């Protein structure tokens, strides 16, 4: 790792992708994410964000935090992957530091008032649409603390 780590939110719009990432210990991004990935490198930390539509029932499900990961090397285009018929040009080896059981992590909505990168709370979901989303360390801490507290519950 060179310099200070960066902090990220990785958005999962479908549970199939999340399951693949957890099983393979590799994050995958679409080709369009390339410009944002230039800032990502070894030692960076990421929050796994699971969108309310990930389980195909947005009327029942809520956006939740699903885990925390550490980036093990810079993203590359050397090994593109296909997940559920979708092409992902970029891959990043990761270590999953904490993964919460599906549909159980802390809800995101109660945390948005504490996040500086969410400038308009009335439309907070738009700040979690693109992946990867680079965030300040303080915001990462808010989200990571919620995951750690949730994971240590009863």
N, C-alpha and C positions, 0 to 999 in steps of 0.2 A: 504494500500500500504506500502511496506517496501522498503526503499532505493529510489534511483532515478528511474524514469520510463525508460523503453526501448522504442525504436521507430522502426516501422515496415512498410513494404509495403506488402499489401495483394493483390495478383494477381487474377483477374477474367478473365478466358479464355472464358467464356460464360455468356451472359446477364442473363440467367435463375438463375444462382447462385447469381449474384449480386442482382437481384430482391428479391430472397428468403432472403438473409442476411438483406436487408433494411426492409423488411416486418416483419421478425422475431426478429430483433435486436439481432441476434446471428450469430457469424462467425463459419464456419465449415471447418475442414481440413481433408485431407486424413490421413490414419494411418501412412504413411511414414513420415509425418511431425512431429511425436512425439518427436524425439530428439531435434529439433529446438524449440519446444513449451515449453521445460523446462525453458527457459529464459523469457517466457511471463507471466505477472501477472497483477493484479489490478493496474489501473492507467496508464498502457502503452498506447501509442497512435499509431494509424495506418493510413496510406494513402491507399485509395481504388484505385487501378490501374486497368483500363479496357483495356485489350489487343485489338489489331486491329482486331482480328478475333472474338471477343465477339458477334458481330452482324451478323456473317457469311458472311461478305462482306469485306475482308481485302484489296481489291483493292480500295474501296471507303473510308473505315473507317481508322482512325488513333488511335494509342495508346493514351489514355487520362486519366486524373485524374478524379475520380468520387466522391470523398468525403474524409471525415476525421472521424475516430471513436476513442472511448476510451474503453479500456478493463475494464470490471466491476468485473471480477473474473478470477482466473487461469483456463486454459483449463482443461477439463475433458473428460474421455472416458465413462462417465456414461450414456450419452444420444445420441448415434449415430443417424445420420439422413440420409435419402435418398433424394437427390435432382436430379430431372430429370434422374432417374434410376442409379445414381452414389452414392456409399456409402461413407459417411464421418464419421470417427470414433471419431474425436475430435470436441467438441463444446466449444464455448467461449461466454458468455453473453457480449454484447457490448451496448454502447450508440452511435448512429450515430449523430455526432456533426454537420456535414454538408454533404448533399447529393446534387449533382448537377444533373440537368435533363440529361437523357440519351443522349449520343452523343454530349454533349455541353461543357464539361470541357476542361481545358487547355491541349493542346497537350504536350506530354512528350518530344519528340525529342528536342525542343528548350531549354529544361532545363538540358539536360544531361551533358553539359560542366560545369555546376555548382555543380555537384554531385560527391563527393569524392569516393563513392563506385563503380562508373562506371569508371573502370580503362582503358578500351579501348572503346573510343567513336565510333569507326568504327563498333563495334559489340554490341552496347549498349543494344539492346533488350535481349541479353542473361542474363543480370543482373536482368531482370524482368520475368524470367521463373518460378522460384520456389516460392512457398508461404508456409509459411511466409518468408520474407526476412528481417532480422534485419539490420537497417541502423543507421548511426550516427545521433545525434540530429541535427547537422547543415544541413544535407541533408533533414531530416524531415522538418525543417524550410523552406528550399527552396521550397519544394513541397507544404507544407501547405500554405505558403504565396501565391503561384500561385493559389491555390484553393480559398483562401479568397478573393484575388483580382478579380478573375473571378466571384465569387459569388456576389460581390458587384457592378458589372457592371450594367449599365443602366436600 
